[in-house]
Amino acid sequence: MYTKVNRVVTDMKDTDAIIGAWIAEKRQKKGMTQGELGKALGVTKQTICHYELGDRAMTANTFLKICKLLDADPTELTVIR
């Protein structure tokens, strides 16, 4: 489950993992499989899996497309306490 982070992230791997977990949560809440999201995005389900695990970074454009497909607000990730 995605958990908001209350610290500054200095490692890009951490950032990829946080974004990936957030995407996985939003995808699951929408009732969509990795395969369905991948098909809608034009990538494989393995690519979606890598994004969600933080093993592969995505472009900002890809991130915004995913947000649109999941009806998710990307500004949720910018909240810093």
N, C-alpha and C positions, 0 to 999 in steps of 0.2 A: 504494500500500500504506500502511496505517495505521502511523504511527511514534509511539511514546510521546514526549511532549514533556517535556523536563527543565527547563522554565522556567515562570514564572507567566504565564498568558495574561491580558493586560489588554484586548485588543480582542475584543468579542463576535463579530466577523466571523471572527477566528481560531478562536474556540471552536466556532462553527457548522461551520467547515471541518474541524476535528479530529474532531468528532462525526460529521460526514457521511462522512469517509474511513473511520472505524471501522465505521460501519453498512455501507458498501459492501463492506468486507472481509468482515464477518460474513455478509452476504447472499450474496456470491460463494462463500464456503466452504460455505454450506448448499446451493449449487447452485440458487439462486432468482434469477429475473430481476426487474428493477425492476417490470415489469408484474404479476408474480405477487405481489410484496410489496405493491404498490399496491392490487391487488384485495382481498387479505386485510385490508388496513388501511382500505379504503373510499375510496381516493384514486387519482388517475391516476398512470401511470408517470412523467409529467413532474414531478409533485410529488415523487416519490421521487428523481428526478434532481436537482431543486433542493435537496432535503435533503442528498443525498450530496455535492454540490458546495459546500455551505455558502452557497448563494444565498438560501435561505429558512430562517428559524428555525422550529423546531417547539415545541409545548408540551411540558411535562414528561410529561403524560399520553400524548401521541403517542409520545414517545421510549420510554416504558416499554412501550407496546403493541408497538412495533417490536422491542424487546429480547425480549419474550416470544415473538413470532412467529419470531425468529431463534435462540431458545434461547441468548441472549447475556447475560452478566452485566454490568450497567451499572456495577458498581463497578470494573471494569477501567480506566475512564476517570478514576478518582479517585486513582490512584497518583501521588504526587509524590515526586520524589527530591531 
